[in-house]
Amino acid sequence: MSRRKLLVPESRAAMDQLKAKVSGTQDPKQAKYEIAKEQGIPLQRGYNGKLTSEQAGKVGGRIGGNMVKELVRMAQENLNKK
């Protein structure tokens, strides 16, 4: 599994928690499998060379998109508290 380098490496745990939260799992490593299952994409552990780039993009895009939406929601909530 490739992990992108974060600008603030100390934020890895928080980002993993957010990933798990938006995907509805306890384990962030399960997030992509849960999203793929919801979309009917046959993602499995190990080799997934038979997936189309569209299918793979739907999984990653949904996770990233949901994480961004949640971060925006959290920021708006913090602004409203001030």
N, C-alpha and C positions, 0 to 999 in steps of 0.2 A: 504494500500500500504506500503510495507516494504521499508525503506530507509536505505541504507548502511551508516555506519559511515565513514566520510571522515577524512583523516589524518589532514587536515587543514579545520576545520568546516566553516571558513569564505569563503571558496571557493564554498559553496553550490549554491549560486546565479549564479556564472559563469558556474558551471557544468550544472545547469538547462538550462541556455541559450544555451550552447553547444548542449545539448540533443534536444532542440527544433529546433536548426539550422539544425542538421544532419537528423532530421526526417521530416523537412519541415513544421513544425507547429509553431504557435505563443506561445502556452502553452505547457510546458514540460510534464504536466500531460496527455496530449493528444498523446504524442509521441508513446507509445506502441500501442495505438488503430490505429494510422495512419500506423505504420509498419505492424501490423497484417492485416489491410485492404488491403494493397499493396500485401501481400503474400497470400491473400484468407483464412486467419485463422479467425474463428468465435469468436474472443475475445470480450467479453461484460463486462460492469461494473458489479461488484458483483461476484457471484460464476461462476467459469470457470472449474469446476471439470471434465467436459467431454473432455477437451483438452488433447491431448496426451503430454507426456513429450517432444517429438520431436517438436510439434507445439509451446509449450511454450518456448523451447530453441531457436527456430528460431527467435522469437520476441526479447527476451532479448539479444541474441547473435548478432543480426543485429544492435541493438541500440549501444551496447557496442563496437562492431567492428567498426562501423562508427565513434564513438566518438574517438577511438584510432587513426584511420586513419586521422581524422581531426587534432588531437593534434600533430601527427607526421608531417603533412603538415605544420602546423603553426610553429613548431620548426625549420623545414628546411628553411622556409621562413625567420625566424629571423636570422638563421645562415648565410644565403646568403646576408643579409643586412650588416653584419659586415665585 
